[in-house]
Amino acid sequence: MDRRDFIKLMAATTAVAADGRIFAEEPQKKQEDKMTVPERNRRPYSDVDWEHSFQVHTTSHGHCINQRQMDGYLKRGFGFLTLSNYYPSAPYCPAGKMTVNYYRVHHDFPVMVNGLRTDGPFDWNKIVEPWIGEVEEKYREAFPFKEGGPLFNPLPEGILEAPNAEHHGFIGSPTHLCAPGSAFASGTFDARNFYKSMSHGYHFGSGEPWRLAVDRMIDGLIYPDGGGVTINHPAWSRLKYDHMMELLDHDPRVLGIEVYNQGCVKSEMYPWSKAYCEDYWDYALGLGRQCFGFFVPDWSVTEGTNVLIVKEKTVHECLKAYRQGNWFGAIKGRGILNFTNIHFDGATLLAKTDKKARFQVISKQGVVSETESDKLDFKIAKEDYGKHIFLRIKAFATDDSGEIIYSQPFMLD
């Protein structure tokens, strides 16, 4: 199946699920329930004791399906793993239980089948067997599916883990979403229809309206005050600005967007794509929406890091840091350049780095300050709040490393 045929099949599958005669959307969460959830923190780092905190390297969107990739993350110093895998969109957590073909033989979560949410477990050997003759010979060789050995070596002591997965295939939205800290799972192993499951009515992804799917991700959070939903690679997804705002406005636990995605550079196959999406970020911020920024490798492994600032090295504290916006982003993410303090009291924006950097302060007006030092001291008057709307810091390493680090934004209100 070539890419065009795959896109046609995805569209047909979604149309069936959206038909209305065979698909009934479950009631949305009541608006009053969501009103009890605090809005995204408009003043990140306000409760951070930088001197007595730990910096934990991680990412919200990093695929890992073999030991080589795992070694790459560990070599980069990642202390918190929220592996975001498909297919299916099901957490690889804990990594120690994952085996070859794990979700082909241990699928126990719901799937949309002919437009209806259908509970597991699913025995894919029994499901596929009646039409195995339709499957290309090179795929039939792996049938029936058998569980293999461990995917990964035991993790080093002290490495933290939490569930996550990349979800896709929503009705009414082209976006892909990760959900660090959520045990929610969706879709099937057969997203490319190699085993003809889509042809027989099994949806490859979520298959539900995006609002309902986001609510399910939030319901699956292992801590009510930690983690959330991320909007992945908006340029690659060709996400419209208006839909990005719909996603952000749906629930405060939709935390923000991927500002940098190493794997989504412009290519011959995706000429519209790009790795950096600061334009999306500044659009949302300029409309007064707090929108946290994520920095991820996706499939590429070697760049894109979220550096969490935590008082204790625990899963809960790491997920709370995500919820509060208490982290900064790094492109290289190898400790080349680090923030050692970021603070905004409403009048003065302060920042320090562990070595000399070129600081930029960015607002709705663009770059409003630039200085080269190991510290930043930027003042703003309240009467200028309406002009600037937000402030964020971007700091460039002054060596030839190419490192750039980013604060989370401060909203002026």
N, C-alpha and C positions, 0 to 999 in steps of 0.2 A: 504494500500500500504506500503510494507516494504521499507527499505532504498535502497536496490539493485534495486527494481523496479523503485523507484523514480529517481535514477541515470540514469537508462536506458531511462526513459521518457525524462529527461533533455537532454540527448545526442541526442535522436531522434528529439526533438523539435529544438535544435540548428542546427542539420544537415539540417533540412528542411529550416530554415531561411538562412543558408549559401549556399543553393543550387546554386544560381546564376541565375537560370531560372526564379525564382519568387521573387528574392531579388536583388535590385539594390542599392548599397551603395551610399549615397549622397556624393557629392564632399567634400574632406577634405578642411579644412581651408588653404588658401594659405600660403606658408612658409613665404612670406614677411610680412604677417600680424602678425605672431608670433614673428618675429624679432624685432617688436616694443615693446615687453613685456620685462621688465627688468629681468635678470637672478635672480635666488634665491640668496638672500643676503649672500655673502661669509664672511661677518664680522658682525654677529648679535650683538645687544646691542650698536652699535656705536652711536646711537642717543638717547639712554635712559638716562634720568636724574633719577637715582635710588632714590635719596633723595626725589624727588617730584613726584614720580610715585605711582600708585596703583597696587596691585597684585590681579588679578581676577582669581579665581579657576573655571575651566571648564573641559570639555573633548570633543574630536572630534568624539568619537564613544561610545555612551552610550544609550542603549535602555531603553525605559520608556513607559510602556503600562498600568500602573495602579498607583493609589495613593501611594501604598506602596513603589514602586520604586522611585516615585517623592520625597517622604519624605526622602528616603535614600540620594538622591543628595542634597537636601536642608540641611539635617543634616550635610553633609560633607562641607557645606559652599560654594556650587557652586553659583556664582553670574551671570553666563552667561550660558544659556541653548541652545545647538544646538542638540536637540534630534534626534537620528539617527534610524529611524524605518523602518521596513518592517513587514508584507507584506500588501500593496504594498510598494515600495521604494518611499515614499512620505512624505514630511515634516510634523511633528506634531508641527506646528507653525502658529499662536500662540497657546500655549497649551490650552488656555481658550476656543477655538472654537472646540476642539476635543471632540467627543462623541463616545459612543459605536457604532461600525459598521460604523463609519464616511465614510471611503473610499469604503464601499460596496454600499452606497447610494449617494455619492457625488464624483464619479470618473469622472473628466473632463479633464484628460491629455491623451496623445497618448499611444497606446499599439501596439506591433507587433502582427498582426493577419495573420496567414498563410504566414508569411514572409514579410508582408507589414506593414509599419508604418501607423496606423489608428488613426485618431483624435477621441477624446471623444466628448461629454460625453458617458459613458457606463452605461446603465441601467441593472445591473446584474440580477435583478429579471426577466426581460424579456428575457435576453440572456440565463440564465440557465434553465428557465422553460421548454423548449421543451425536454430537456434530464434529467430532475430531477429524473426520474425513474431509471437512471443509478447510482445515488448517494446512498451511504450507508445510512441506516435508521437513524443512530445516527447523521448524518449531515443534513439529510432532516428535522429533527426536528427544525432546526434554519432557515428554509426557509418558506415563503419569508423573505428576510432580512428587518429588521426594525431598524431605528435609535433609539438608546437609549439615556440615560442621559449623562451628562458631565463625561469625563474620570478623570478629575483632579479638585481639589479644586482651587479657585483663588490663583494665585501666590502671595507671599509676595511682598510688595512694593519694587521697586528697582531692581528686578530680570530682567536681560536682556535676550532677545531671538533672535535667528536668525534661518533661515531654514537650514535643513540638512537632508540627508537620506543615508542609506547604499544601494548601487547599486551593482548588481550581474548579472550573467547569460549572460555574454558577449560572442560574437563570437571571438575566437582566444585568449582568456585569462581566466584563472581560478580565477583571482583576485576578491576580493570585494573591493569597493571603497566608502569612504565617501566624502562628499563635503560640509563642513561647510561654510555657507554663500551663498549656492546655492539653489534656489527654484525649480530646476529640479526634476522631478518625473518620475518614470518608473515602469513597471511591473503591476501585478495584486494582488488582495487579496488572490488568490487561488494558492499559490506557491507549495503546496503539492498535488494539483490536487484532493482535496477532493470533489470538485464540478464539476470535469471533464472538466474544461475550457481548460486545456492544451490538453486534448484528442481531443478537438474540435478546436484547432488551435490558442488559445490565449497564447502568450508567458508569462511565469511566471516572467521573469525579463526584463533586457534591450533588449536582442534579437538582438542587433546590434553589428557591429565590435567595439572592445574596443576603438580604436582611435576616432571613431565618437561619441561614448558614452561619452568619456572624454571631447570632445569638447562641447557637449551639456551641461554637468555639468558646464563647464567654462562659457558658454553663459548665464547660469542661475544665475551667481553670482549677488547679489543685489548691490555690490559695485565693480567697476572694479579694485580697488587697495587693496582689502581685501578678505580674505578667499582663498579657493582653494580646491584641491583634495588630499586625503590621501590614501595611499596604506595600506590596512588593513591586520593584522595577516598573514604576508608572510609565516611563517612556516606552519600554519594551512592550508593555501591555496596551500601548496607545490609549492610555487612560485620559479621558477628558477632564479638564479642570473642574467642571461642574459636578461630575460623578465623584471625583476625589473629595469634594466638599460634602456630598451626600454620605460617603463612607465615614468621614470624620464626624459628621453631625449625628450619625446614627446612634453612637454610644461613646462615652468618654474613654471606654476601654479599647476603642480603636485608637491606638497610641500615636500613630504617625506614618511616615513614608520612608522608603529606602532612598536616601539622598545619594548614596554611592553603592553601585552593584558592579563588582569587578567583571562578572560574567556577561554583562549586557552591553558591551561595547557595540558600536555600529558594525555591521557585517554585510556581506553580500546577501545572506538570507534575510537579515533584519536591518534594512537600510535606514529605517526610522528610529532605531534604538540608540541609546547612549548610556554610558556608565554613570555620569553625573546628572542629577535631577534637582539641582539647586533652584531652578526656575519654578518647579512645582512647589518646592518648600516655601520659597519667598511669596508665591502667590497666596497660599493658604495663610501664612503668617500675616501678610499684608491685609487680609480681610479680618484680622483679629482673632483667628483660630489658633490656639496653641496646637502645634503639630511637632512632635518629636522627630528627630532625624536618626535614621539607622544606616549603618555602614557595613556592608556584607560582601562575602566572597561568592555566594551562590554556589556554583559548581567548581569555581576556579581555585579555591582553597588558600591562595597565597596573599591576598589583600582584602582589606575591609574588616574592621574590628570595632566592637562596642566595648568601651572600657568602663565597667561598672564601679561606682564608688560606694563601698559598703563598710559598715562598722564591724561586721562579722562575716567570715567566709562560710555562709550557709546558703542553701537553695532558696529559702524564704527571703533572706536579705537581698539576694541577687534579683529575684523577681520583683521585690518591692522597689529596688532601684530603678528597674524598667518602668514601673508604674509612676514613680515620682519624677522621672526625667533626670535622675542623678547618675548620669554617665556622659562621657564624651566620645566622639567618633574619631577614628584614625584610619587613614588610607593604608599605610604600610603596617602599622600596628605591632611593631616589634620593640617598643620602648625607646624608639629613636628620639621622640619628643613627647613630653607628657605635661598636661596641666597639673600643677601642684596646688592651685587654688582658683576658684571662680566664685565671685560673689556680686550680687546686685542688691542695693538697698533702696532703690527707687530714684536715687540721685547720682550715684557713682557706680560704674561698672568696673570691677577689679578682676584681674587675672594674673596668674604667675605661671611660668613654665620652668622646667628643670634645666633649661639652657636657653641661650639667646634665640629669639624667633622674630619673624615679621608678622605683627598682629594687624588684622583688619577687623574693624567693627562695622557690621552690616545692619542696615535697617530697611524699611520700605523705600528709602531714598537711594539705596545702593550702598557702596562703601563710603562711610562717613568719617572714618578715621583710619590712619595707617601709621604704624610706628615700629621701629626695630629695637627690641630690648628683651629682657627676661621678665618684664612685668608690664601690665597695661593698667592705666588709670584714665577712664573716660567718664566725663560728667555730662549729665543731661538735665535740662530744666523741665518742670512739669508742663509748662506751657508749650513745649515742643513734642509732648507725647503724641498728640493727634497727627503730627506730621510723620513721625517715625514708626508708630504702631508697635514695633518690636525691635529688639537688639539681639544680635548673636555674634559670636567671636569665631574667627577663622585664623589659625596661626600656622605659618609655613616654617619648616626647618630652614636654617640659613646655610646648611651644608648641601651636598649634592645627592642626598638620600631621596628627595622627592616626597618626604613626609609632609602631610597636612593634617592638622587636628581641628576639630569643630566642637564648640560648646553646644549645648541645647539652648533654645531661644528663650528670651525673657519677654513677656508680653507687657506692654506699657498701658496700664489702665488704673 
